[in-house]
Amino acid sequence: MIGIVVVSHGKLARELVAATEHVVGEQDRFRSISIEVEDDIEARRDQIRETAKSCDNGKGVIILTDMFG
């Protein structure tokens, strides 16, 4: 399976991953990142890059987001 990283404001990403895994079971290479208003954006960008790398098994990664840019 390709990797999937869900990125959103607030707790939406975490809850989407939790709801999905509730239905289909725990998935490898399926992670969430929540971004809050007070977060350091550069630190979050680094976290997204690192999470995408850790989810990639050579088949690629899809990043799903509700964020602009």
C-alpha positions in Angstrom: 0.0 0.0 0.0 1.2 3.5 -0.7 1.6 5.8 2.3 -1.0 8.3 3.3 -0.5 11.5 5.4 -3.5 13.5 6.4 -2.8 17.1 7.3 -5.4 19.5 8.7 -6.2 22.3 11.1 -7.3 21.4 14.6 -7.9 17.7 15.3 -9.7 16.9 12.0 -6.7 14.8 10.6 -6.4 12.7 13.7 -10.1 12.0 13.8 -10.2 11.1 10.1 -7.5 8.6 10.6 -9.1 7.2 13.8 -12.5 6.9 12.0 -10.9 5.1 9.0 -9.0 2.7 11.2 -12.1 2.0 13.3 -13.7 0.7 10.1 -10.8 -1.0 8.3 -8.4 -1.7 11.1 -5.0 -0.2 11.9 -3.0 0.6 8.8 0.8 0.8 8.3 2.0 4.0 6.7 -1.2 6.0 7.5 -0.5 9.0 9.7 -2.1 12.3 10.7 -0.6 15.7 11.4 -2.7 18.4 13.2 -1.8 22.1 12.8 -2.9 24.6 15.3 -2.9 28.4 15.0 0.0 28.8 17.4 2.3 26.2 15.8 5.6 27.0 14.2 4.8 26.5 10.5 8.4 25.7 9.5 8.5 23.0 12.2 5.2 21.6 10.9 6.6 21.6 7.3 9.6 19.6 8.6 7.2 17.2 10.4 5.2 16.7 7.2 8.4 15.9 5.2 9.7 13.5 7.8 6.3 11.8 8.2 6.0 11.4 4.4 9.5 9.9 4.2 8.6 7.4 7.0 5.4 6.4 5.3 7.1 5.8 1.9 7.9 2.1 1.2 9.0 2.9 -2.3 5.5 3.1 -3.8 4.9 6.8 -3.0 2.9 8.8 -0.5 -0.3 10.8 -0.9 -0.7 13.9 1.3 -4.3 14.9 1.9 -4.9 18.3 3.3 -7.5 21.0 4.0 -4.9 23.7 4.2 -4.3 26.4 1.7 -0.8 26.2 0.0 
